[in-house]
Amino acid sequence: MIKIFIKNSYILYLITKETNFALKIIKKELKNSVFFYFDYLFFKKLIKKKLISVFVVKKKNKVSAIISVVIPENFLMLKYNIFLFFLCNPHKLILNIFSILKNSLRDSSSFFNNKYLHLLHLVIFKNYFKNISLKKKDEIINIFFKKILKFFNAKTLFLCYEIGNIKAKKFYKRNNFLVHDHNNNTIFLKKKFR
């Protein structure tokens, strides 16, 4: 792990090795993500090829949050690798065809330049933030967003979530993310950080 930043005893790391725990968390907490169907070898390959970047927030050596991102120029290559994964694992495709198709139709029609960073996953374990106010917790997560954006020399965070995801809706609304687009059951948001 590479230490990026410390705020209020929370430490932001970029993980490059020992990535299994991150996928395990994503699969457990975000069952609607296409990453739910991936195995550890494929996930590790995506990180090794730098198609995605995975950050972990820790407090007292406990995982408090997981944040994964992709830069715009890697987005098509990521989708191509995902396509190859299902081509090589047709049983996963056949068994989960409707969920996978639903995920693949979540594209926005917008084009983004390298000032944007696409947020793939955000998992926050609120029990590791329970001794601080909601406002303080959001402030810490937003500071880490800023540090991740700076790491990639980007200014704007772009993401999407399903309409039924009430937790995501509340978090992003509370933190002033703006609705950018919508497609079927998906809301696309963005926020520029200074």
GIWOGI-V929514 format. One record per backbone hydrogen bond with DSSP energy under -0.5 kcal/mol. CO is the residue of the C=O (numbers start at 1). NH is the residue of the N-H. E is the energy in kcal/mol with one decimal. If there is no record, write none. Layout:
CO/NH/E
CO/NH/E
This chain:
1/3/-0.6
2/14/-2.6
5/12/-3.2
7/10/-2.3
9/60/-0.5
10/7/-2.9
11/13/-0.5
11/58/-2.6
12/4/-3.5
12/5/-1.2
13/15/-0.6
13/56/-2.3
14/2/-2.9
15/54/-0.6
19/22/-0.8
19/23/-1.6
20/24/-2.4
21/25/-2.0
22/26/-2.4
23/27/-3.0
24/28/-1.8
25/29/-2.9
26/30/-2.6
30/33/-1.7
33/36/-1.9
34/37/-1.6
35/38/-1.3
39/43/-2.1
40/44/-2.8
41/45/-1.9
42/46/-2.2
43/47/-1.8
44/48/-2.8
45/49/-2.6
46/51/-2.4
46/52/-1.2
47/50/-1.3
53/69/-2.6
54/15/-2.8
55/67/-2.7
56/13/-2.8
56/58/-0.5
57/64/-3.7
57/65/-1.5
58/11/-3.0
59/62/-1.8
62/59/-2.3
64/125/-3.0
65/57/-2.8
66/123/-2.5
67/55/-3.7
68/120/-2.5
68/121/-1.4
69/53/-2.6
70/118/-2.4
71/74/-1.9
71/75/-0.6
72/75/-1.2
72/76/-0.5
74/78/-2.5
75/79/-2.3
76/80/-2.2
77/81/-2.3
78/82/-2.2
79/83/-2.4
80/84/-2.3
81/85/-2.1
82/86/-2.1
83/87/-1.9
84/88/-2.2
85/89/-0.8
89/92/-1.2
89/93/-1.4
90/94/-3.0
91/95/-2.2
92/96/-1.2
94/97/-0.8
96/100/-2.5
97/101/-2.5
98/102/-2.2
99/103/-2.0
100/104/-2.3
101/105/-1.2
103/106/-1.4
113/116/-1.9
115/155/-3.0
115/156/-2.5
116/72/-0.6
117/119/-0.6
117/158/-2.9
118/70/-2.2
118/120/-0.7
121/68/-2.1
123/66/-2.3
124/126/-1.0
125/128/-2.0
126/129/-1.9
129/132/-1.6
133/137/-2.4
134/138/-2.6
135/139/-2.1
136/140/-2.3
137/141/-2.3
138/142/-2.6
139/143/-2.1
140/144/-2.1
141/145/-2.2
142/146/-2.3
143/147/-2.2
144/148/-2.4
145/149/-2.7
146/150/-2.7
147/151/-2.0
148/152/-1.2
149/152/-0.6
149/154/-3.0
150/153/-1.4
155/193/-3.1
156/117/-2.1
157/191/-1.9
158/119/-3.4
159/189/-2.8
161/187/-3.0
162/165/-2.2
164/166/-1.6
165/169/-2.2
166/170/-2.6
167/171/-2.4
168/172/-2.8
169/173/-2.2
170/174/-2.4
171/175/-1.4
172/177/-2.7
173/176/-1.5
178/190/-2.1
181/188/-2.9
183/186/-2.3
185/163/-2.9
186/183/-2.3
187/161/-2.0
188/180/-3.6
188/181/-1.4
189/159/-2.2
190/178/-2.9
191/157/-2.8
